[in-house]
Amino acid sequence: MPGSRPILSPDEIDRLDFADRVLHSTCDLTEVWRHLRTHEPVRRQPPRDGLAGYWMLTAHRDVSAVYRDTTHFTSERGNVLDALRGGGDSAGRRMLSLTDGVRHGEVRQILTKTFSRRGLEALGVRIRAMARELIGQALERGTCDFATDVAKEIPLAAICDLLGVPPRDRERIFALTSTMVASETPVLTPADAWRAKNEVLYYFTHLSEGRRTAPADDIVTLLTSARVNGSGLTDDEIVFNCYSLILGGGETTRMAIGGAVLAFLEHPDQWQAWQRGEVTVESAVDEVLRWTTPSMHMARTVVGDVTVGGTELRAGDIVTLWNVSANRDERVFERPDDFRLSRHPNKHVTLGGGSHFCLGSHLARLEIGAVLESLRDLVTDLEPAGEPARIYSNFLGGVCSVPVALKGR
């Protein structure tokens, strides 16, 4: 089977380091997640290598509850495990995803119109055309690496269009964003990731400065000109939010699109059902999001003692919400380990929940849907043409290479 990985047994749980990005790339944790959901849905991971311990939530009910609970949990100290164990995220209270309460609502409102269905209509036309063009080119060649030739290109072009990043800079931006929280090799160091992050921040500092004197029809201009209660956003808020958008808008959807094609290769019955038009686009996109779960976890900090799943958590504790497990919860999903495009209902947590529900959800759905529709309309046969490769990360999950052979209608 394409992309198969050794399945770890629940007997090995105590020795596993869930913060190890190589673990998630090289091993199948399906049985581990199942065991935790059933027997230890709120698990304490002890301190390790001088870094803080943390709680792991793996059941859908608990993950969903914490997403909605902004009274006892905060994102302002960081929302991924590595940042919180490292002492907190420097962008806290200066990035939308790391801001809670009234300020979160004020800044989110600035961007809501741009990322609404209506706000994305014109971009949607370009995305659908690009999907057909890229898949058409792949068909002419007969083979392609879907992860790099299609899945990479569409989200990158879309978010760069929205942010006003010129075409000449986009490959460099991709090279940087693809190494900030993940890599294609296991040797990337934290220093490498920090250098990439700082270069992206510097890039958007320069771009935003230019927009103050030469405005354009893009998000950077929107942020530099926005007013909240009579005051503009700080320089840090502008730059950190650009950083967040370029990362979230490019990487997560890239993982979902590449993962969708890998899922078709592994489940030819679903590819055939999709080709026959037996499934709606909306249903198929939701199942792709559930199945791929690009953001494997999110994290919060406890700000007030609270009980979750019968376990008491204390103020200051780090809590990780394992979406990748919650999306396979047997109590919520019938036969959760089946890839089924017609799944309904599909209450996945891939896009988060509560006030921090993914701002770019409409954009992600549009991009995934455009690729799925182009595959259905243009491609008759889809077969593996080599071994897929997964990225190395404890946060992002997915594939960076999916070689395929395609035949057209």
Buried (B, 14 or more C-beta within 10 A) or exposed (E): EBBEBEEBEBEEBEEBEBBBBEBBBBBBBBBBBBBBBBEBBBBEBEEBEEBBEBBBBBBBBBBBBBBEBBEBBBBBBBBBBBBBBBEBBBBBBBBBBBBBEEBBEBBBEBBEEBBEEEBBEEBBEBBBEBBBEBBEEBBEEEBBBBBBBBBBBBBBBBBBBBBBBEEEEBEEBBEBBBBBBBBBEEEBEEEEBEBBBEBBBEBBBEBBBBBEEEBEEBBBBBBBEBEBEEEBBEEBBBBBBBBBBBBBBBBBBBBBBBBBBBBBBBBEEBBEBBBEEEBEBEBBBBBBBBBBBBBBBBBBBBBEEBEBBEBEBEEEBBBBBBBBBBBBBBEBBEEBEEBBBBBEEBBBBBBBBEBBEBBBBBBBBBBBBBBBBBBBEBBEEBEBBEEBBBBBBBBBBBBBBBBBBBEBE
